[in-house]
Amino acid sequence: MSSDNSPLKHYFIYYRIRDGADIDDAHASVRAMQLALGKKTGIVGRLFVRDHEETTWMEVYEGVSGTIAFELALREGVEQHDLESIIQPGSARHMECFLECV
């Protein structure tokens, strides 16, 4: 992924899975999106679930240099894999970006 001359960013995206969602299907949808995103951008995402609360998930993407292109590819991936359909109504995907302290 090409650099836009900004420091490497680390993305943390968290959300709640809707009540009654098939967890296995939702998991497969997120993983399919992450696989496609990884092929397109070279950034391999990880998926976490909150301890003792299986409906709160977090996607993590580390070491992103081409942030504009990455965020566009991420938005496209979310749309293409219809990830908004697994989000709890009234909730949303929350994206936070962090830079490593040096």
Secondary structure, 3 states (H helix, E strand, C coil): CCCCCCCCEEEEEEEEECCCCCHHHHHHHHHHHHHHHHHHHCCCCEEEEECCEEEEEEEEEEEECCHHHHHHHHHHHHHHCCHHHHECCCCCCEEEEEECCC
